[in-house]
Amino acid sequence: MFNGFSHSVKGASHEKTGLVCQDSSAYKVCDDYAVCVVADGHGSKKHFRSNMGSKFAVEATIATVDRFYADKESFEASMPKNHRMIIKNIQKQIISDWNKLVGEHLKNNPVTDEEKSKFTEEEFEAIPPESYYGTTLIVGVAGKNFCFGVQIGDGTLVALFDDGKAVMPMEYNEAAPANVTASMCNSNAAGMFSAFYRDKQKLIAMFTSTDGLYTSFGSEFDFLDYHTIITGQLGDYDNFSKIIVNNLTKRAHFGTEDDISLSCVYDNELLAEKLGTIVSEIEANKQRAAERKAKRLEKHVETE
């Protein structure tokens, strides 16, 4: 029923500075559910182990969803009526698992003198240990009768339901108070998530991506159109798998030069059934894009 993919590519800015890729991504498909997840380590000075933090966020997410699905019948029966409470519990468990992985890593790999050398003693003492590993997280979960997503920090989740239209069920924002970066490492991280739940529409495909992908586009329209186009290509996965890596690499080098991660899960059978709808939507998007371009040109002429 489900299939998926995930890719992470290093941005040109990180290649220039010798910084490792801060992103991590993964997907998991089972008979009854599928998960797509990406995480973007902050990479700034005090988050000097954020590449590991993003890896642990992905691992914690997969492990948490697996646990909730361990009793599949009970979980699926409870979700329609209790999805708000259950999703909040999933968020808390992801944070808890992440903190355990961070703690174990720090215990086995104490901070080195080289890592400390970038700070004064006072600066280093002021950094909470979990901040070394700071990262965002975006997760999509597809079940047989529902789907949901959770997010902390920037990045995007895009879903295509059976009408063929690409939507972002969670707004592109950091889900945090002003001047506070939403992160897995925040002390109140469990309360900083955004979430969505749907059970009235059938899901064709769901994508999670780090902010490097969104910011490589000129507009939200273009970003959503991109997801419709690549969904239409998933039926020929062998060819698509080569194209998508090349495309993401180009965007990471000539767009914002940031790391980019993209993860996806999709319903094979529904994709085949709705391929005509998706193709029609792609053509309609092209027409709408042409109309937007014409209006911009018209407005430009009027202001001259």
C-alpha positions in Angstrom: 0.0 0.0 0.0 2.6 2.5 1.1 6.0 3.5 -0.4 8.4 6.3 0.3 11.8 7.9 0.0 14.0 10.4 1.8 17.1 12.4 0.8 19.4 14.9 2.5 21.9 16.9 0.6 24.6 19.3 1.8 24.2 23.0 1.0 26.9 24.9 -0.9 27.4 27.3 2.1 28.3 24.3 4.3 30.6 22.9 1.6 32.5 26.2 1.4 33.0 26.4 5.2 33.7 22.7 5.7 30.6 22.3 7.9 29.0 18.9 8.0 25.4 18.5 6.8 23.1 19.5 9.7 20.0 17.8 8.2 18.7 14.3 8.8 15.9 12.5 7.1 14.2 9.1 7.0 11.0 7.3 6.1 9.4 4.0 7.2 6.6 2.1 5.5 4.6 -0.8 7.0 1.4 -2.5 6.0 -0.7 -0.3 8.2 1.2 3.0 8.5 4.0 5.1 7.0 6.2 7.8 8.5 8.2 10.6 6.7 10.5 12.7 8.9 13.1 15.4 8.5 15.1 17.4 11.0 17.4 20.4 10.6 20.2 21.0 13.1 20.6 24.7 14.0 24.3 24.7 13.2 25.0 27.9 15.0 27.9 28.3 17.5 26.2 27.0 20.7 24.5 24.1 18.8 27.8 22.5 17.9 26.5 19.0 17.8 23.2 19.7 16.0 24.1 17.3 13.2 23.8 14.6 15.8 20.7 16.2 17.3 18.9 16.0 14.0 19.9 12.4 13.6 18.5 11.6 17.1 15.3 13.5 16.4 14.6 11.3 13.4 15.5 8.1 15.3 13.3 9.2 18.3 10.3 9.9 16.0 10.4 6.5 14.2 10.7 4.7 17.6 7.8 6.7 19.1 5.4 6.1 16.2 6.3 2.4 16.2 5.5 2.2 19.9 2.1 3.8 19.5 1.3 1.4 16.6 2.3 -1.6 18.6 -1.3 -2.1 19.6 -2.6 -1.2 16.1 -6.3 -1.9 16.7 -6.5 0.2 19.9 -4.5 3.0 18.4 -6.6 3.3 15.2 -9.9 3.0 17.1 -8.9 5.8 19.5 -7.5 8.3 17.0 -10.8 9.7 15.6 -12.2 10.8 19.0 -9.0 11.4 20.9 -6.5 12.5 18.3 -5.6 15.8 20.1 -4.7 14.1 23.3 -2.9 11.2 21.5 -0.9 13.5 19.2 0.2 15.6 22.3 1.4 12.3 23.9 3.3 11.5 20.8 5.0 14.9 20.9 5.9 14.4 24.5 7.3 10.9 23.8 9.4 12.1 20.9 11.0 14.8 23.1 11.6 12.3 25.9 13.2 9.8 23.6 15.3 12.6 22.0 16.6 13.7 25.4 17.5 10.2 26.3 19.5 9.8 23.1 21.2 13.1 23.6 22.0 12.2 27.2 23.5 8.9 26.3 25.6 10.4 23.5 26.9 13.1 25.8 27.8 10.6 28.5 29.7 8.5 26.0 31.2 11.4 24.2 32.0 14.2 26.7 32.6 17.7 25.2 36.1 18.0 23.9 38.6 20.7 24.5 38.4 21.6 20.8 34.6 22.1 21.1 35.0 24.2 24.2 37.7 26.3 22.6 35.2 28.5 20.8 33.8 29.8 24.0 34.9 31.6 27.1 34.5 29.6 30.3 31.5 31.7 31.3 29.9 31.4 27.8 30.2 27.6 27.8 28.8 27.2 31.4 25.8 29.2 30.3 24.8 26.8 27.6 22.4 24.0 28.6 23.9 20.6 27.4 20.8 19.8 25.3 21.3 23.0 23.3 24.5 21.5 21.9 22.2 19.2 19.9 19.4 21.8 19.0 17.3 20.9 15.9 13.9 21.3 14.3 11.6 18.4 13.4 8.8 17.9 10.9 6.9 14.6 10.9 4.1 13.1 8.7 2.3 9.9 9.6 -0.1 8.2 7.2 -2.5 5.5 8.5 -5.1 3.5 6.7 -8.0 5.8 7.7 -6.3 9.0 8.8 -3.1 11.0 8.7 -1.5 13.5 11.0 1.7 15.6 11.3 3.7 17.4 14.0 6.3 20.1 13.7 8.6 22.1 15.9 10.6 24.9 14.2 10.7 25.9 10.6 10.3 23.6 7.6 7.2 22.4 5.8 4.7 19.5 5.5 2.9 19.3 2.2 0.0 16.8 1.7 -1.9 15.8 -1.5 -5.3 14.4 -0.9 -7.6 12.7 -3.3 -8.6 16.0 -5.0 -5.1 16.2 -6.3 -4.4 19.6 -4.7 -1.2 20.3 -2.7 -1.7 21.9 0.6 0.3 22.9 3.7 -2.0 21.8 6.6 0.4 23.5 9.1 1.5 27.1 8.4 5.1 27.9 7.5 6.2 29.4 10.8 8.3 28.5 13.8 5.4 27.9 16.2 7.1 29.9 18.9 6.7 33.2 20.8 8.5 36.2 19.3 12.3 36.1 19.3 12.3 32.5 20.5 13.5 29.7 18.2 11.3 26.7 18.4 13.6 23.7 18.9 13.8 20.2 20.3 16.3 21.6 22.9 13.9 24.1 24.5 12.9 23.3 28.0 9.2 23.7 27.0 9.6 22.0 23.6 6.6 19.7 24.0 4.4 22.8 24.1 5.9 24.4 21.0 4.7 21.9 18.4 2.2 22.6 15.6 0.0 19.7 14.5 -2.7 18.6 12.2 -5.0 15.6 11.8 -7.3 14.6 8.9 -9.6 11.6 8.5 -12.2 12.9 6.0 -10.0 12.7 2.9 -7.9 10.0 1.4 -4.2 10.8 1.3 -2.2 10.3 -1.9 1.2 11.6 -0.7 2.7 13.5 2.1 6.1 15.3 2.1 8.2 16.8 4.9 11.1 19.1 4.1 13.6 21.3 5.9 13.5 25.1 5.2 16.2 25.0 2.6 13.7 23.6 0.1 10.9 26.1 0.8 13.3 29.1 0.6 14.7 27.9 -2.8 11.4 28.9 -4.4 10.2 32.3 -5.4 6.7 31.9 -3.9 4.4 29.5 -2.0 2.5 28.9 -5.2 5.7 27.6 -6.9 6.6 25.5 -3.9 3.2 23.7 -3.9 3.2 23.3 -7.6 6.6 21.5 -7.3 5.1 19.0 -5.0 2.2 18.3 -7.4 4.7 17.7 -10.2 6.9 15.3 -8.3 3.8 13.4 -7.0 2.9 12.8 -10.6 6.3 11.3 -11.2 6.3 8.8 -8.4 4.6 6.2 -10.5 7.9 5.7 -12.3 10.0 5.6 -9.2 13.2 4.2 -10.7 13.5 7.2 -13.0 12.2 9.6 -10.4 14.8 8.6 -7.8 17.6 9.8 -10.0 15.9 13.0 -10.9 14.9 14.1 -7.4 18.5 13.8 -6.0 19.9 15.9 -8.8 17.1 18.5 -8.4 17.6 18.8 -4.6 21.4 19.0 -5.1 21.0 21.9 -7.6 18.6 23.7 -5.2 21.1 23.3 -2.4 23.8 24.8 -4.6 22.0 27.5 -6.5 19.1 28.3 -4.3 19.6 29.4 -0.7 22.8 27.3 -0.5 21.4 25.6 2.6 21.2 21.9 3.4 18.0 20.4 2.0 16.1 17.3 3.2 12.9 15.9 1.6 11.1 12.8 2.9 7.9 11.4 1.4 5.3 8.6 1.9 2.6 7.8 -0.6 -0.2 5.4 -1.3 0.7 3.4 -4.4 -2.8 2.3 -5.2 -4.4 5.6 -4.8 -1.7 7.4 -6.7 -2.3 5.1 -9.7 -6.1 5.7 -9.4 -5.8 9.5 -9.1 -2.9 10.0 -11.6 -5.3 11.6 -14.1 -6.5 14.0 -11.4 -2.9 15.0 -10.6 -2.0 15.5 -14.3 -5.1 17.8 -14.6 -4.0 19.7 -11.5 -0.5 20.1 -12.9 -1.9 21.6 -16.1 -4.2 23.9 -14.2 -1.3 25.0 -12.1 0.6 26.0 -15.2 -2.3 28.1 -16.4 -2.6 29.8 -13.0 1.2 30.4 -13.0 0.9 32.0 -16.4 -2.0 34.2 -15.2 0.0 35.4 -12.2 3.0 36.2 -14.3 0.8 38.2 -16.7 -0.7 40.2 -13.8 2.8 40.9 -12.5 4.0 42.2 -15.9 0.8 44.3 -16.2 1.4 45.9 -12.8 5.0 46.5 -13.7 4.0 48.3 -16.9 1.5 50.4 -15.0 4.1 51.6 -12.5 6.6 52.7 -15.1 
